[in-house]
């Protein structure tokens, strides 16, 4: 479990270290001066002071903004320092630097099968940061590699859980292509569940690339076009039937002309051809009657 420490300021320790360093230099100068007695004593004291100075300097620690240090004392976790500035800690502590800044992970394009078994290409962009330094440092081996591997596993699981679109599954409540924010929310939750053991916080996850695999892209494009054409034709037929029905009712209500069943059938046929045809109809003048 992460434990946040607030160590003492390092400015006093820095001043003491500088004073000790100056005293070491002074003693060393006395030790090499032939005019001074007990040169060896001065040199020994000078080296002792230098060792003490080095010991104090080792305890000084500078932490930049949005960085931290994980402290250990002979293999035992002591705590984490998250404040920025100059601090002094026990010189015997070992420290591990750890960034707390948000990082982007641009996942590579993966080729996987969707829920319907169609090969697709998918890639995501993930924004993450370290939330629990203890878990990131000690619960996993190299947390950055852990984030990459688990993110890839989450993306594969997401792609296999939903169809690419509803061409084959008309009753699919969510598809990868049309899911939008809901798919992104599911991906974020999947990543959060997988990466929580490493103390990672997922700030955002978005699909950056989604397409059918190249081997079926052409066939799926034709299928989508055919579906769109059928849908458009259905709308055209529905509109044409309504217009024909309206025309027959108007002719009957206003007594413009009396049509028997055969003439109505001919009129319906002609109107449907005109309204549903892809090209403009060419009018033909009939100088006789319907039966000649």
Order of alpha helices (4+ residues) and beta strands (2+ residues): beta-beta-alpha-alpha-beta-beta-beta-beta-beta-beta-beta-beta-alpha-alpha-beta-alpha-alpha
